[in-house]
Amino acid sequence: MTVYVNEEDLIVNLYFNIPNMSDSLLYTFDITSEYSHEPLELPNALLLTNSRYTQFQVLFPTGFGDEHKNGIYYWNLKQTGLEIPLQSGLMKIITNPGGEINTLAYDSGLVTEERVSDVYFRPNY
């Protein structure tokens, strides 16, 4: 799944293919970055459940978008107190503002930064 996290509105609605979940139980939703491998538990609330799907509201922490946390994350939805997840998978998180690619050019300060080599002989295989 792909999740868009806007810094002005950090509340995201997520839908899961789990029918008729009990709204009297508490659930934990956590994400783990493939880069840092540090889990982050996010506050959530069950909004809607029916015979087809369940809707949760997840709150991302303030500053999440400003920290450039775009990437691929493992996610787990668990019933509080149980170790086995009800559902898990991968999610792509896109933050806004999250920085754009190549907006800040890197310059090492060397004169030879843009040096291009000349090729005198190249065999044809």
Contacts in CASP RR format, 6 or more apart in sequence:
PFRMAT RR
TARGET T0000
AUTHOR 0000-0000-0000
METHOD contacts of the structure
MODEL  1
MTVYVNEEDLIVNLYFNIPNMSDSLLYTFDITSEYSHEPLELPNALLLTN
SRYTQFQVLFPTGFGDEHKNGIYYWNLKQTGLEIPLQSGLMKIITNPGGE
INTLAYDSGLVTEERVSDVYFRPNY
1 14 0 8 1.000
1 90 0 8 1.000
1 91 0 8 1.000
1 92 0 8 1.000
2 91 0 8 1.000
2 92 0 8 1.000
2 94 0 8 1.000
3 12 0 8 1.000
3 14 0 8 1.000
3 91 0 8 1.000
3 92 0 8 1.000
3 93 0 8 1.000
3 94 0 8 1.000
4 12 0 8 1.000
4 94 0 8 1.000
4 95 0 8 1.000
4 96 0 8 1.000
5 12 0 8 1.000
5 60 0 8 1.000
5 64 0 8 1.000
5 65 0 8 1.000
5 93 0 8 1.000
5 94 0 8 1.000
5 95 0 8 1.000
5 96 0 8 1.000
6 95 0 8 1.000
6 96 0 8 1.000
7 63 0 8 1.000
7 64 0 8 1.000
7 65 0 8 1.000
7 66 0 8 1.000
7 95 0 8 1.000
7 96 0 8 1.000
7 97 0 8 1.000
10 59 0 8 1.000
10 60 0 8 1.000
10 61 0 8 1.000
10 62 0 8 1.000
10 64 0 8 1.000
11 57 0 8 1.000
11 58 0 8 1.000
11 59 0 8 1.000
11 60 0 8 1.000
12 57 0 8 1.000
12 58 0 8 1.000
12 59 0 8 1.000
12 60 0 8 1.000
13 47 0 8 1.000
13 55 0 8 1.000
13 56 0 8 1.000
13 57 0 8 1.000
13 58 0 8 1.000
14 29 0 8 1.000
14 55 0 8 1.000
14 56 0 8 1.000
14 57 0 8 1.000
14 58 0 8 1.000
15 53 0 8 1.000
15 54 0 8 1.000
15 55 0 8 1.000
15 56 0 8 1.000
16 53 0 8 1.000
16 54 0 8 1.000
16 55 0 8 1.000
16 56 0 8 1.000
16 77 0 8 1.000
16 86 0 8 1.000
16 87 0 8 1.000
17 52 0 8 1.000
17 53 0 8 1.000
17 87 0 8 1.000
18 49 0 8 1.000
18 53 0 8 1.000
18 54 0 8 1.000
18 77 0 8 1.000
18 86 0 8 1.000
18 87 0 8 1.000
19 49 0 8 1.000
19 50 0 8 1.000
19 51 0 8 1.000
19 52 0 8 1.000
19 53 0 8 1.000
19 54 0 8 1.000
20 49 0 8 1.000
20 50 0 8 1.000
20 51 0 8 1.000
21 27 0 8 1.000
21 46 0 8 1.000
21 49 0 8 1.000
21 54 0 8 1.000
23 46 0 8 1.000
23 49 0 8 1.000
25 79 0 8 1.000
25 80 0 8 1.000
26 79 0 8 1.000
26 80 0 8 1.000
27 44 0 8 1.000
27 46 0 8 1.000
27 56 0 8 1.000
27 77 0 8 1.000
27 78 0 8 1.000
27 79 0 8 1.000
27 80 0 8 1.000
27 86 0 8 1.000
28 41 0 8 1.000
28 44 0 8 1.000
28 76 0 8 1.000
28 77 0 8 1.000
28 78 0 8 1.000
28 79 0 8 1.000
28 80 0 8 1.000
29 41 0 8 1.000
29 42 0 8 1.000
29 44 0 8 1.000
29 56 0 8 1.000
29 58 0 8 1.000
29 75 0 8 1.000
29 76 0 8 1.000
29 77 0 8 1.000
29 78 0 8 1.000
30 39 0 8 1.000
30 40 0 8 1.000
30 41 0 8 1.000
30 42 0 8 1.000
30 75 0 8 1.000
30 76 0 8 1.000
30 78 0 8 1.000
31 39 0 8 1.000
31 40 0 8 1.000
31 42 0 8 1.000
31 73 0 8 1.000
31 74 0 8 1.000
31 75 0 8 1.000
31 91 0 8 1.000
31 93 0 8 1.000
32 38 0 8 1.000
32 39 0 8 1.000
32 40 0 8 1.000
32 73 0 8 1.000
32 74 0 8 1.000
32 75 0 8 1.000
32 76 0 8 1.000
33 40 0 8 1.000
33 69 0 8 1.000
33 71 0 8 1.000
33 72 0 8 1.000
33 73 0 8 1.000
34 71 0 8 1.000
34 72 0 8 1.000
34 73 0 8 1.000
34 74 0 8 1.000
35 71 0 8 1.000
40 61 0 8 1.000
42 58 0 8 1.000
42 59 0 8 1.000
42 60 0 8 1.000
42 61 0 8 1.000
43 58 0 8 1.000
43 59 0 8 1.000
44 56 0 8 1.000
44 57 0 8 1.000
44 58 0 8 1.000
44 59 0 8 1.000
45 56 0 8 1.000
45 57 0 8 1.000
46 54 0 8 1.000
46 55 0 8 1.000
46 56 0 8 1.000
47 55 0 8 1.000
47 56 0 8 1.000
47 57 0 8 1.000
48 54 0 8 1.000
48 55 0 8 1.000
49 55 0 8 1.000
56 77 0 8 1.000
64 95 0 8 1.000
65 95 0 8 1.000
65 96 0 8 1.000
65 97 0 8 1.000
65 98 0 8 1.000
66 97 0 8 1.000
66 98 0 8 1.000
68 95 0 8 1.000
68 98 0 8 1.000
68 99 0 8 1.000
69 93 0 8 1.000
69 95 0 8 1.000
70 93 0 8 1.000
70 94 0 8 1.000
70 95 0 8 1.000
70 98 0 8 1.000
70 99 0 8 1.000
71 92 0 8 1.000
71 93 0 8 1.000
71 94 0 8 1.000
72 90 0 8 1.000
72 91 0 8 1.000
72 92 0 8 1.000
72 93 0 8 1.000
73 90 0 8 1.000
73 91 0 8 1.000
73 92 0 8 1.000
73 93 0 8 1.000
74 88 0 8 1.000
74 89 0 8 1.000
74 90 0 8 1.000
74 91 0 8 1.000
75 88 0 8 1.000
75 89 0 8 1.000
75 90 0 8 1.000
75 91 0 8 1.000
76 85 0 8 1.000
76 87 0 8 1.000
76 88 0 8 1.000
76 89 0 8 1.000
77 85 0 8 1.000
77 86 0 8 1.000
77 87 0 8 1.000
77 88 0 8 1.000
78 84 0 8 1.000
78 85 0 8 1.000
78 86 0 8 1.000
79 86 0 8 1.000
107 113 0 8 1.000
END
